[in-house]
Amino acid sequence: MAKYDKAFMEGQVALVFFHDKPAFFIRIENIEPDQKKGWWHVNFITLSIPISQMTWILSDDQIRGDDFTMQGNPIRLERVEAPHDRFDQPEKEPLEPPTREKSVSNQANIVSLFGDEEEE
């Protein structure tokens, strides 16, 4: 049984495993309760080409990552976490936008992309 504190939420990205192998990524768009207690309509888009929309009806445990089957094929959803080390860097001082005087140099060279010499 899956932990109840790890339920998927709208906007999250998950990896779908098919026969215990990574198959495709999804982004969960909407989760609505089913008429049957303990079941949910999970609307998502596939993050593949072509993008497609799907709705799966999953139980409380399946929406938390437990294995399930579709037409006898084992499937599992696994949460995708962004690597935090890239985003947890200390803040740097903001750069000042260049002023007109600083950004234009009197010694700039003009290079033609077509090999033509500049006429004066």
ABEGO torsion letter per residue (X at the ends): XBBAAABBBBGBBBBBBBGGBBABBBBBABBBBBABBGBBBBBBBBBBOBBBBBBBBBBAAAAAGBBBBBGGBBBBBBBBBBBAAAAABBBBBBBBBBBAAAABBAABBBBBAAGBBBBX
